[in-house]
């Protein structure tokens, strides 16, 4: 959830796909505006760092997978996939706020 949006119930159907499922609940307290003590802040930053590293691994593996799929010369309707991605980003931005960034994928 973005800082510019009020907190509310988690999005229905959203599941944790983290290698460390407990990480999804460890940061739940950040969904409420509050002052953090130094220990909570440090723990949250450490967890966010771990999640960021995992995200980088997923992004890297995804790029590798896309490159390997390109080698198979499969037909992909690029316009349809780009439209699907655009609609997905719009839906996430409506739900989560302006912090949802555009993603560029070359199909």
N, C-alpha and C positions, 0 to 999 in steps of 0.2 A: 504494500500500500504506500502510496506517495505521501510525503509530508504535507502536501497541499490538499489532501483529501481527509475528511473525517473518518475515524475508524469505524468499522462495522463488521458484521459477521464475515468469516472467510467465504470466498467464492465457492459456490456449490460445485462439487465434482473435482475440485482442485486437490490433488494428492501430492504428497511429498515423494520425490523421486531421488532424493539425496542418498549418497552412499551411506550417510549417517543420518537415518530418519529422525533421530532425536534432535538434530540441529534445527529442524523445522519448528519444533515447539520451544526450543531454547530461546529463540528470538521473539517469541510471541509477545513478551512484555513491551517490545518496541512499538507495538501497534497503538499504544496509548500515550498521549502527551504526558510527560512527567520529567522530573529531574532525576538524573542517575548519579549514584555515588561512584567514586573512582573505580571500585572493584567491579561493579556491574558494567560500567563503561568499558573497562579493559577486557572483560570476558566477552562482551558483545562484539567489540572490535576484533578480537581473536577469532571468534566464530565467523564473523563476516569475512575475514581474511581467508579462512579455510574454505568457505563457500565460494569465494571469488576464485580461488585456485582450482577448485573442482569445476567451476563454470568454464575456466580457461581450458581445462582438459577436455571437457565435453565439446567446446567450440572447435578445438584442434582436431579431435577425432571426427567431428561432423564434416569439417573441411576435407579431411582425408577421405572420408566415405564418399563425399560428393565427387571428388576427383576420380575415385575408382569407378563410380557409377558412370561418369562421363565416358570412360574407356569402354563401356559396354555398348555405347552408341544406341541407347534406348531413346525412343521418341517421348518427349515431354512437352505437353502443351504449356509453353512458357507463359503465355498471356493469362491462361487460366490459373496457373500456380501463383503468378505475381498478384493477380486479383485476390486470390484466396489469402495470401500473406497480408495484403493491404487491409482486407476486411478483418482479419484476425487482430492486427495491430490496432485498428480503430476500435474494435470491441474491447480490447484490453485497456486502451486509453480511456474509454468511457467508464469502465469499471474501476480502474486504479488511479487515473489522473494523468496529469501532464508529464509525469516522470517516465512514462512508457516511451521509449525511444524507437525511432524507425530502425528497421533492420534491412540491410541490403544483402540479398542472396542472388547469385548468378545461377540461373537454372540452365 
